[in-house]
Amino acid sequence: MELLGFEIKRKKKLRPAKPRRYVEPFYMPRDERSHQFSNSEILDALRMISDRLTAVRFTAKVRLIFTDQLIEFVQSHTLELLRRLFYEGYVIIETGAPTSPPNNDCMPANISPVRFVTGHEGRSPMRVSDTFTVDLPEGQTLMLSTCMQSTGHPDAYFLRDKLEFLDTINASDLNLIKNYGALGIISPEADSSVAGNFFDDEDIKTMQENYRRMYSPSRWSMFFAPRPTRFSAITLPIDALKLSEKRLYCLQAIYTALGIPKELSTYFENAKYENRNAAELDFYNSTIRTHAGFCLKIIKKLYESERRRRAYLPQNEFWFDFADIPAFAEKRRELVAADMELYRFWQEVAASSPEDSETARIRMKELIENL
């Protein structure tokens, strides 16, 4: 458009860019919804395992971008992995497919992240006689828990009675607190010499409101009677119910099934500081080592599955260690001190007894290798 010899251009109105929507899926097991109170107990117990699993160091002999992705996925999703195995008994994991030629790192330039496949995306494994059958597309890998492989059921199946019992105990305890009833009865003094000695409805309403406002915001209340009333105490045998003991029994059964020492939980009396270090070492050497071995199996299986699809991936080895665990660091210092003392002993033997020098040399060599 021209006006008085000048060209006029209409400036386009800039529209703000649409915000990018980022969706992060989360795992909601079906059985978890039916347990009102025990969900938090199971979550706390699984967190005790997952928090220690994240401290385990996984290593690949040939380090690639893909191996780093696998290790980072497993270590950053330990809690979700444990929950899936506990409630479902299996996990389905999908790895990315190559979409471009290999680059200098022998990896595709564009690779989709490693992720879990759940619900509507994949099919649950079906038990046929003594085998599991599931149809999976290329790039997806199925891993069954040890309990699922052995029995055909997840761990939650065998703990369902304890979880239901724990829910019942906690619900009973909560109902006692909410619906304990009247704490007492207030009525006019029984004085026959005074005529018309009673509370009317307005007096009772005023006293009840004042009492709730000043002393009882919850359901616990005081009962107001309009005339002199005989009070009969209704006692609940709460101590005889032994809800606390039964709750500890359920928690102990859950902790035992998950391989968690009682000394690491504040629920139990023997959870003292002097017992924690020994319990921590036992926890790592038994339960955490088992779960770390399962995580290592997942990493190996995912790598071998992708290696069949990507010929350029080299043969690889994976392992894990507890090098960064404080409890093991203290134990390692004790073992090193004991080995050094033994090394000095064999040095003295080699110097004082020439006939045993060869044996002493072999023992010192073994000690050096252990260090």
Secondary structure by P-SEA (a helix, b strand, c coil): cccccbbbbbbccccccccbbbbbbbbbbccccccccaaaaaaaaaaaaaaaaaabbbbbccccaaaaaaaaaaaacaaaaaaaaacccbbbbbbbcccccccccccccccccbbbbcccccccccccccbbbbbbcccbbbbbccccccccccccccaaaaaaaaaaaaaaaaaaaaccccccccccccccccccccccaaaaaaaaaaaaaccccccbbbbbbccbbbbbbbbbcccccaaaaaaaaaaaaaaaaaccccccccccccccccaaaaaaaaaaacaaaaaaaaaaaaaaaaaaaaaaaccccccccccccccccaaaaaaaaaaaaaaaaaaaaaaaaaaccccaaaaaaaaaaaaaaac
